[in-house]
Amino acid sequence: MISQTLIKQREKRKTNPALVEIIEFARKKELLELAKRLSGPTRKQTKINVGEIDRLKEKNILVIGKVLGEGEIEHKINISALSFSKQAKEKLKKAGCEIRTIKEEIEKNHKLEGVKII
């Protein structure tokens, strides 16, 4: 477990204002594990392809990182991520998936119940 103080210190090193806002929001909602992963090094953030997401067979997915456009998706999902590539957005919209930011997902589902975090 990580303390809120340590997350706050890590947050100060981030230069992306949108990321800082999400970390702060997650910390205030007591989602410390999510805030810890978001405030960690960028090189440890996940980069996952649409094809890999399709193989997961989950309905609600939260990606701490970027969704890339390699592969195809065949079923509808609700997906949240820090960012999406253009190709990934197009493929997800074409498949009828619901695309959200991490902050929107936290606002909708405060405890992230039923959400697989990648």
VOGUTOR-782929 format. One record per atom (N, C-alpha, C): residue in three letters; atom name; x, y, z; residue number from 1. Coordinates in steps of 0.1 Angstrom, whole numbers, plus 2048, in hexadecimal, padded with zeros to 3 digits. Each point is the difference from the previous one (the first is absolute). Example, Ala and Ser with C-alpha at 12.3 -4.5 7.8 and 13.67 -1.06 7.14 Angstrom:
<rs>
{r ALA, N, {884, 7C7, 84E}, 1}
{r ALA, CA, {7F7, 80C, 800}, 1}
{r ALA, C, {809, 80C, 800}, 1}
{r SER, N, {7FC, 80B, 7F9}, 2}
{r SER, CA, {809, 80B, 800}, 2}
{r SER, C, {7F8, 80B, 808}, 2}
</rs>
This chain:
<rs>
{r MET, N, {808, 7F4, 800}, 1}
{r MET, CA, {7F8, 80C, 800}, 1}
{r MET, C, {809, 80C, 800}, 1}
{r ILE, N, {7FB, 80B, 7FA}, 2}
{r ILE, CA, {808, 80C, 7FF}, 2}
{r ILE, C, {7F8, 80B, 807}, 2}
{r SER, N, {807, 809, 806}, 3}
{r SER, CA, {7F9, 80B, 808}, 3}
{r SER, C, {7FC, 80B, 7F6}, 3}
{r GLN, N, {7F6, 808, 805}, 4}
{r GLN, CA, {7FC, 80B, 7F8}, 4}
{r GLN, C, {80B, 80B, 7FE}, 4}
{r THR, N, {808, 801, 80B}, 5}
{r THR, CA, {80B, 80A, 800}, 5}
{r THR, C, {80A, 7FC, 7F5}, 5}
{r LEU, N, {804, 7F3, 7FF}, 6}
{r LEU, CA, {809, 7FC, 7F5}, 6}
{r LEU, C, {7FB, 802, 7F2}, 6}
{r ILE, N, {7F3, 7FE, 7FF}, 7}
{r ILE, CA, {7F9, 802, 7F3}, 7}
{r ILE, C, {801, 80F, 7FC}, 7}
{r LYS, N, {7FE, 808, 80A}, 8}
{r LYS, CA, {800, 80F, 7FE}, 8}
{r LYS, C, {80E, 804, 7FC}, 8}
{r GLN, N, {80A, 7FA, 806}, 9}
{r GLN, CA, {80E, 803, 7FC}, 9}
{r GLN, C, {803, 7FC, 7F2}, 9}
{r ARG, N, {7FC, 7F4, 7FC}, 10}
{r ARG, CA, {802, 7FB, 7F2}, 10}
{r ARG, C, {7F8, 809, 7F6}, 10}
{r GLU, N, {7F4, 805, 805}, 11}
{r GLU, CA, {7F8, 808, 7F7}, 11}
{r GLU, C, {807, 80D, 7FC}, 11}
{r LYS, N, {808, 805, 809}, 12}
{r LYS, CA, {807, 80D, 7FE}, 12}
{r LYS, C, {80A, 7FF, 7F4}, 12}
{r ARG, N, {805, 7F4, 7FE}, 13}
{r ARG, CA, {80A, 7FE, 7F5}, 13}
{r ARG, C, {7FA, 7FF, 7F2}, 13}
{r LYS, N, {7F3, 7FE, 800}, 14}
{r LYS, CA, {7F9, 7FF, 7F3}, 14}
{r LYS, C, {7FE, 80D, 7F9}, 14}
{r THR, N, {803, 801, 7F3}, 15}
{r THR, CA, {7FE, 80C, 7F8}, 15}
{r THR, C, {7F3, 801, 7F8}, 15}
{r ASN, N, {7FA, 7F5, 7FE}, 16}
{r ASN, CA, {7F3, 800, 7F9}, 16}
{r ASN, C, {7F5, 804, 809}, 16}
{r PRO, N, {7FA, 80C, 7FE}, 17}
{r PRO, CA, {7F5, 805, 809}, 17}
{r PRO, C, {7F4, 7F7, 800}, 17}
{r ALA, N, {7FD, 7F9, 7F5}, 18}
{r ALA, CA, {7F4, 7F7, 800}, 18}
{r ALA, C, {803, 7F4, 809}, 18}
{r LEU, N, {80C, 7FB, 7FF}, 19}
{r LEU, CA, {804, 7F4, 808}, 19}
{r LEU, C, {800, 804, 80F}, 19}
{r VAL, N, {805, 80B, 804}, 20}
{r VAL, CA, {800, 805, 80D}, 20}
{r VAL, C, {7F2, 801, 806}, 20}
{r GLU, N, {7F7, 805, 7F8}, 21}
{r GLU, CA, {7F2, 802, 804}, 21}
{r GLU, C, {7F9, 7F2, 802}, 21}
{r ILE, N, {803, 7F6, 7F8}, 22}
{r ILE, CA, {7FB, 7F3, 802}, 22}
{r ILE, C, {805, 7F9, 80C}, 22}
{r ILE, N, {80E, 802, 803}, 23}
{r ILE, CA, {806, 7FA, 80C}, 23}
{r ILE, C, {7FA, 806, 80C}, 23}
{r GLU, N, {7FE, 80D, 800}, 24}
{r GLU, CA, {7FA, 807, 80C}, 24}
{r GLU, C, {7F2, 7FB, 802}, 24}
{r PHE, N, {7F8, 7FF, 7F5}, 25}
{r PHE, CA, {7F2, 7FB, 801}, 25}
{r PHE, C, {7FF, 7F2, 806}, 25}
{r ALA, N, {809, 7F7, 7FB}, 26}
{r ALA, CA, {800, 7F2, 805}, 26}
{r ALA, C, {804, 800, 80E}, 26}
{r ARG, N, {80A, 808, 804}, 27}
{r ARG, CA, {805, 801, 80E}, 27}
{r ARG, C, {7F4, 804, 809}, 27}
{r LYS, N, {7F9, 80A, 7FC}, 28}
{r LYS, CA, {7F5, 805, 808}, 28}
{r LYS, C, {7F4, 7F6, 802}, 28}
{r LYS, N, {7FF, 7F8, 7F6}, 29}
{r LYS, CA, {7F5, 7F6, 800}, 29}
{r LYS, C, {805, 7F3, 807}, 29}
{r GLU, N, {80C, 800, 806}, 30}
{r GLU, CA, {805, 7F5, 807}, 30}
{r GLU, C, {804, 7F4, 7F7}, 30}
{r LEU, N, {803, 803, 7F4}, 31}
{r LEU, CA, {804, 7F5, 7F6}, 31}
{r LEU, C, {810, 801, 800}, 31}
{r LEU, N, {806, 7FD, 80B}, 32}
{r LEU, CA, {80E, 802, 802}, 32}
{r LEU, C, {808, 7F7, 7F7}, 32}
{r GLU, N, {7FC, 7F4, 7FD}, 33}
{r GLU, CA, {808, 7F7, 7F7}, 33}
{r GLU, C, {800, 805, 7F2}, 33}
{r LEU, N, {7F5, 806, 7FC}, 34}
{r LEU, CA, {7FF, 806, 7F2}, 34}
{r LEU, C, {809, 80C, 800}, 34}
{r ALA, N, {7FF, 809, 80A}, 35}
{r ALA, CA, {808, 80C, 801}, 35}
{r ALA, C, {80F, 7FC, 800}, 35}
{r LYS, N, {803, 7F6, 807}, 36}
{r LYS, CA, {80E, 7FB, 801}, 36}
{r LYS, C, {805, 7FD, 7F2}, 36}
{r ARG, N, {7F9, 7F8, 7F8}, 37}
{r ARG, CA, {804, 7FC, 7F3}, 37}
{r ARG, C, {800, 80B, 7F6}, 37}
{r LEU, N, {7F7, 80A, 802}, 38}
{r LEU, CA, {800, 80C, 7F7}, 38}
{r LEU, C, {80C, 809, 803}, 38}
{r SER, N, {804, 801, 80D}, 39}
{r SER, CA, {80A, 809, 804}, 39}
{r SER, C, {80E, 7FA, 7FE}, 39}
{r GLY, N, {801, 7F3, 7FC}, 40}
{r GLY, CA, {80C, 7F9, 7FE}, 40}
{r GLY, C, {807, 805, 7F3}, 40}
{r PRO, N, {80B, 7FA, 7FD}, 41}
{r PRO, CA, {807, 803, 7F3}, 41}
{r PRO, C, {7F8, 7FE, 7F4}, 41}
{r THR, N, {801, 809, 7F6}, 42}
{r THR, CA, {7F9, 7FE, 7F3}, 42}
{r THR, C, {804, 7F3, 7F9}, 42}
{r ARG, N, {80C, 7FC, 801}, 43}
{r ARG, CA, {805, 7F4, 7F9}, 43}
{r ARG, C, {7F9, 7F4, 805}, 43}
{r LYS, N, {7FA, 800, 80C}, 44}
{r LYS, CA, {7F9, 7F5, 806}, 44}
{r LYS, C, {7F1, 800, 7FC}, 44}
{r GLN, N, {7FC, 80A, 7FA}, 45}
{r GLN, CA, {7F2, 801, 7FC}, 45}
{r GLN, C, {7FE, 7F6, 7F4}, 45}
{r THR, N, {7F4, 7FA, 800}, 46}
{r THR, CA, {7FC, 7F6, 7F6}, 46}
{r THR, C, {7FE, 805, 7F2}, 46}
{r LYS, N, {805, 7F9, 7F6}, 47}
{r LYS, CA, {7FD, 803, 7F2}, 47}
{r LYS, C, {7FA, 7F3, 7FB}, 47}
{r ILE, N, {7F3, 800, 7FD}, 48}
{r ILE, CA, {7F9, 7F4, 7FC}, 48}
{r ILE, C, {7F9, 802, 7F3}, 48}
{r ASN, N, {800, 7F6, 7F7}, 49}
{r ASN, CA, {7F9, 800, 7F3}, 49}
{r ASN, C, {7F1, 7FC, 802}, 49}
{r VAL, N, {7F8, 805, 7F6}, 50}
{r VAL, CA, {7F2, 7FD, 800}, 50}
{r VAL, C, {7FE, 7F1, 7FF}, 50}
{r GLY, N, {808, 7F9, 7F8}, 51}
{r GLY, CA, {7FF, 7F1, 7FF}, 51}
{r GLY, C, {802, 7F9, 80D}, 51}
{r GLU, N, {809, 805, 808}, 52}
{r GLU, CA, {803, 7FA, 80E}, 52}
{r GLU, C, {7F4, 802, 809}, 52}
{r ILE, N, {7FA, 80C, 7FF}, 53}
{r ILE, CA, {7F4, 803, 808}, 53}
{r ILE, C, {7F4, 7F7, 7FC}, 53}
{r ASP, N, {7FF, 7FD, 7F3}, 54}
{r ASP, CA, {7F5, 7F7, 7FB}, 54}
{r ASP, C, {802, 7F2, 807}, 54}
{r ARG, N, {80C, 7FB, 801}, 55}
{r ARG, CA, {802, 7F3, 806}, 55}
{r ARG, C, {7FC, 7FF, 80F}, 55}
{r LEU, N, {800, 80C, 807}, 56}
{r LEU, CA, {7FD, 800, 80E}, 56}
{r LEU, C, {7F1, 7FC, 803}, 56}
{r LYS, N, {7F7, 802, 7F7}, 57}
{r LYS, CA, {7F2, 7FD, 802}, 57}
{r LYS, C, {7FA, 806, 80D}, 57}
{r GLU, N, {805, 80C, 804}, 58}
{r GLU, CA, {7FA, 807, 80B}, 58}
{r GLU, C, {7F7, 80B, 7FB}, 58}
{r LYS, N, {7F6, 804, 808}, 59}
{r LYS, CA, {7F6, 80A, 7FB}, 59}
{r LYS, C, {805, 80F, 803}, 59}
{r ASN, N, {807, 801, 80C}, 60}
{r ASN, CA, {805, 80E, 804}, 60}
{r ASN, C, {80F, 7FF, 803}, 60}
{r ILE, N, {807, 808, 7F8}, 61}
{r ILE, CA, {80F, 800, 801}, 61}
{r ILE, C, {805, 80E, 802}, 61}
{r LEU, N, {80A, 801, 809}, 62}
{r LEU, CA, {807, 80C, 803}, 62}
{r LEU, C, {80E, 7FE, 7FD}, 62}
{r VAL, N, {806, 808, 7F7}, 63}
{r VAL, CA, {80E, 7FE, 7FC}, 63}
{r VAL, C, {808, 80C, 806}, 63}
{r ILE, N, {80A, 7FD, 808}, 64}
{r ILE, CA, {808, 80A, 805}, 64}
{r ILE, C, {80C, 802, 7F6}, 64}
{r GLY, N, {7FD, 807, 7F6}, 65}
{r GLY, CA, {809, 802, 7F5}, 65}
{r GLY, C, {7F9, 804, 7F3}, 65}
{r LYS, N, {805, 7FA, 7F5}, 66}
{r LYS, CA, {7FB, 804, 7F3}, 66}
{r LYS, C, {7FB, 7F3, 7F9}, 66}
{r VAL, N, {7F5, 802, 7F9}, 67}
{r VAL, CA, {7FA, 7F5, 7F7}, 67}
{r VAL, C, {804, 803, 7F2}, 67}
{r LEU, N, {806, 7F6, 7FA}, 68}
{r LEU, CA, {806, 801, 7F2}, 68}
{r LEU, C, {7F6, 7F8, 7F7}, 68}
{r GLY, N, {802, 803, 7F3}, 69}
{r GLY, CA, {7F6, 7FB, 7F6}, 69}
{r GLY, C, {803, 7F3, 7F9}, 69}
{r GLU, N, {80A, 7F8, 804}, 70}
{r GLU, CA, {803, 7F4, 7F9}, 70}
{r GLU, C, {7F5, 7F5, 804}, 70}
{r GLY, N, {7FB, 7F9, 7F6}, 71}
{r GLY, CA, {7F7, 7F5, 802}, 71}
{r GLY, C, {7F1, 805, 7FE}, 71}
{r GLU, N, {7F7, 7F7, 803}, 72}
{r GLU, CA, {7F2, 803, 7FE}, 72}
{r GLU, C, {7F8, 7FD, 80D}, 72}
{r ILE, N, {7F5, 806, 801}, 73}
{r ILE, CA, {7F8, 7FD, 80C}, 73}
{r ILE, C, {7F2, 7FC, 7FB}, 73}
{r GLU, N, {7FA, 7F5, 806}, 74}
{r GLU, CA, {7F4, 7FA, 7FB}, 74}
{r GLU, C, {7F4, 802, 809}, 74}
{r HIS, N, {802, 805, 80C}, 75}
{r HIS, CA, {7F5, 801, 809}, 75}
{r HIS, C, {800, 80E, 807}, 75}
{r LYS, N, {7F4, 804, 805}, 76}
{r LYS, CA, {7FF, 80D, 806}, 76}
{r LYS, C, {806, 800, 80E}, 76}
{r ILE, N, {807, 80A, 803}, 77}
{r ILE, CA, {806, 801, 80E}, 77}
{r ILE, C, {7FF, 80F, 804}, 77}
{r ASN, N, {801, 802, 80D}, 78}
{r ASN, CA, {802, 80E, 805}, 78}
{r ASN, C, {80F, 801, 804}, 78}
{r ILE, N, {807, 809, 7FA}, 79}
{r ILE, CA, {80E, 801, 802}, 79}
{r ILE, C, {804, 80E, 804}, 79}
{r SER, N, {809, 801, 80A}, 80}
{r SER, CA, {805, 80D, 805}, 80}
{r SER, C, {80F, 7FF, 7FF}, 80}
{r ALA, N, {807, 80B, 7FD}, 81}
{r ALA, CA, {80E, 800, 7FF}, 81}
{r ALA, C, {805, 80E, 801}, 81}
{r LEU, N, {80D, 802, 802}, 82}
{r LEU, CA, {807, 80D, 800}, 82}
{r LEU, C, {7FF, 806, 7F2}, 82}
{r SER, N, {803, 7F8, 7F6}, 83}
{r SER, CA, {7FF, 805, 7F2}, 83}
{r SER, C, {7FE, 7F4, 7F7}, 83}
{r PHE, N, {7FB, 804, 7F4}, 84}
{r PHE, CA, {7FD, 7F7, 7F5}, 84}
{r PHE, C, {807, 804, 7F3}, 84}
{r SER, N, {805, 7F7, 7F8}, 85}
{r SER, CA, {805, 804, 7F3}, 85}
{r SER, C, {7F4, 803, 7F7}, 85}
{r LYS, N, {802, 807, 7F5}, 86}
{r LYS, CA, {7F5, 802, 7F6}, 86}
{r LYS, C, {7FA, 7F3, 7FB}, 86}
{r GLN, N, {809, 7F7, 7FC}, 87}
{r GLN, CA, {7FB, 7F3, 7FB}, 87}
{r GLN, C, {7F8, 7F9, 80B}, 87}
{r ALA, N, {805, 800, 80C}, 88}
{r ALA, CA, {7F9, 7F9, 80B}, 88}
{r ALA, C, {7F2, 806, 802}, 88}
{r LYS, N, {7FF, 80D, 800}, 89}
{r LYS, CA, {7F3, 807, 802}, 89}
{r LYS, C, {7F6, 7FC, 7F4}, 89}
{r GLU, N, {805, 800, 7F4}, 90}
{r GLU, CA, {7F8, 7FD, 7F5}, 90}
{r GLU, C, {7FB, 7F1, 801}, 90}
{r LYS, N, {809, 7F7, 803}, 91}
{r LYS, CA, {7FC, 7F2, 801}, 91}
{r LYS, C, {7F6, 7FD, 80B}, 91}
{r LEU, N, {802, 807, 80B}, 92}
{r LEU, CA, {7F7, 7FE, 80C}, 92}
{r LEU, C, {7F2, 806, 7FD}, 92}
{r LYS, N, {800, 80C, 7FA}, 93}
{r LYS, CA, {7F3, 806, 7FC}, 93}
{r LYS, C, {7F9, 7F8, 7F6}, 93}
{r LYS, N, {807, 7FA, 7F6}, 94}
{r LYS, CA, {7FA, 7F8, 7F6}, 94}
{r LYS, C, {7FA, 7F3, 806}, 94}
{r ALA, N, {806, 7FB, 80B}, 95}
{r ALA, CA, {7FB, 7F4, 806}, 95}
{r ALA, C, {7F4, 803, 80A}, 95}
{r GLY, N, {7FE, 80D, 802}, 96}
{r GLY, CA, {7F5, 804, 809}, 96}
{r GLY, C, {804, 801, 80F}, 96}
{r CYS, N, {80D, 801, 802}, 97}
{r CYS, CA, {805, 801, 80E}, 97}
{r CYS, C, {7FE, 80E, 806}, 97}
{r GLU, N, {7FF, 801, 80D}, 98}
{r GLU, CA, {7FF, 80D, 806}, 98}
{r GLU, C, {80E, 804, 805}, 98}
{r ILE, N, {804, 80B, 7FC}, 99}
{r ILE, CA, {80E, 805, 803}, 99}
{r ILE, C, {7FF, 80B, 80A}, 99}
{r ARG, N, {807, 7FF, 80B}, 100}
{r ARG, CA, {801, 80B, 80B}, 100}
{r ARG, C, {80E, 802, 804}, 100}
{r THR, N, {801, 80C, 807}, 101}
{r THR, CA, {80D, 802, 807}, 101}
{r THR, C, {7FF, 7FA, 80D}, 101}
{r ILE, N, {80C, 7FF, 807}, 102}
{r ILE, CA, {800, 7FA, 80D}, 102}
{r ILE, C, {7F8, 808, 80A}, 102}
{r LYS, N, {801, 80D, 7FF}, 103}
{r LYS, CA, {7F8, 809, 809}, 103}
{r LYS, C, {7F1, 7FE, 7FE}, 103}
{r GLU, N, {7FC, 7FF, 7F4}, 104}
{r GLU, CA, {7F1, 7FD, 7FE}, 104}
{r GLU, C, {7FC, 7F3, 806}, 104}
{r GLU, N, {809, 7F6, 7FF}, 105}
{r GLU, CA, {7FC, 7F3, 805}, 105}
{r GLU, C, {7FF, 800, 810}, 105}
{r ILE, N, {80A, 808, 806}, 106}
{r ILE, CA, {7FF, 801, 80F}, 106}
{r ILE, C, {7F4, 808, 804}, 106}
{r GLU, N, {7FC, 80A, 7F8}, 107}
{r GLU, CA, {7F4, 808, 804}, 107}
{r GLU, C, {7F3, 7F7, 7FF}, 107}
{r LYS, N, {800, 7F7, 7F6}, 108}
{r LYS, CA, {7F4, 7F8, 7FE}, 108}
{r LYS, C, {800, 7F4, 809}, 108}
{r ASN, N, {80B, 7FA, 803}, 109}
{r ASN, CA, {801, 7F4, 809}, 109}
{r ASN, C, {80B, 803, 80A}, 109}
{r HIS, N, {7FC, 806, 80C}, 110}
{r HIS, CA, {809, 804, 80A}, 110}
{r HIS, C, {80A, 7F6, 805}, 110}
{r LYS, N, {7FB, 7F4, 802}, 111}
{r LYS, CA, {809, 7F5, 805}, 111}
{r LYS, C, {806, 7F7, 7F5}, 111}
{r LEU, N, {7FD, 803, 7F4}, 112}
{r LEU, CA, {805, 7F8, 7F4}, 112}
{r LEU, C, {7FC, 7F2, 802}, 112}
{r GLU, N, {7F4, 7FD, 804}, 113}
{r GLU, CA, {7FB, 7F2, 802}, 113}
{r GLU, C, {7FD, 7FB, 7F2}, 113}
{r GLY, N, {804, 7F3, 7FE}, 114}
{r GLY, CA, {7FE, 7F9, 7F3}, 114}
{r GLY, C, {809, 805, 7F5}, 114}
{r VAL, N, {80B, 807, 803}, 115}
{r VAL, CA, {809, 806, 7F6}, 115}
{r VAL, C, {80D, 7F9, 801}, 115}
{r LYS, N, {805, 7FA, 7F5}, 116}
{r LYS, CA, {80D, 7FA, 800}, 116}
{r LYS, C, {80B, 80B, 7FD}, 116}
{r ILE, N, {809, 801, 809}, 117}
{r ILE, CA, {80B, 80A, 7FE}, 117}
{r ILE, C, {80C, 7F9, 7FA}, 117}
{r ILE, N, {805, 806, 7F5}, 118}
{r ILE, CA, {80B, 7FB, 7F9}, 118}
{r ILE, C, {80C, 80A, 801}, 118}
</rs>
